[in-house]
Amino acid sequence: MGLRPMAPRPPTRAPNLADQLEQEHGLIHQPRSWLPLGEEGEPGLGRVKAVRGTAENACEMNRIGKPMLFCPPHPPVALGPRDTISIGRSRSCDLRLPGADASRRHAEIAGGPNGFTITDLGSTNGTFVNGRQTQKLLLKPGDRIEIGNNMITFCQVGGGLENIGLERDRERTIEVERPTREQTFEGDLAEIPLFALLQILEMGSKSGLLSIEADQANGRLWLAHGAPIHAETKRHSGFDAAVEIVNFTGGRFTFQSHEDAAERTIEASVTELLLEASRILDEGLL
């Protein structure tokens, strides 16, 4: 219940870390396609953002953006207006979390007339939102939900990415019927974190250049069919540059399709990149 079926991606390479996560932890990676739309439904420039606001206008925000949950290395979860998502260690949960610090059925997120509410289901270690323990709370875009060592981010994604549920065959049909034009998106890193953006681009199997002007530095990350293939910052090139970019906070980003990398220096999935970036951040190696 809650999760919408998503078309599986055909296997294109040998099993990697994402496959191991599926086998060992029950993480099911089922990418979905999206078609960015500009004015009048045409492909073009879009703005990617998590629409911010108060709990009182959460219902209005549901109408102007797609509510989504991000919890790397899990694939993002798109929420329907009346969906109920169960969270915990149990295999029966919609969002299954590893680790003994999460209860078997720890919490649930349910849609309603005023937005999405998280409810603790009598867990042992409690449910925290933005550092505060809660029993029941109406979520706001940008809220960070802590369950044990797991962090779940609630985002309201707009600017064309709300069409993420479009099926891959529909995307192919559109490409055949009319010429593909360059697709560009821009947004604020304070509104949608880079890990969330990369997971969305991976689900859409997008190719192009992601440029970041962050508070720390600038960087460029190229993707091919949703996977990182090359990255550059002032200090690094290749995988180390990609790790540095993932940990950028603050600033702006722009994604441009049909921008090819001059070389391929990265052989890793988005999941592997995010896990390594998280490890380096946790160990204070940046």
Disulfide bonds with the S-S distance in Angstrom:
none
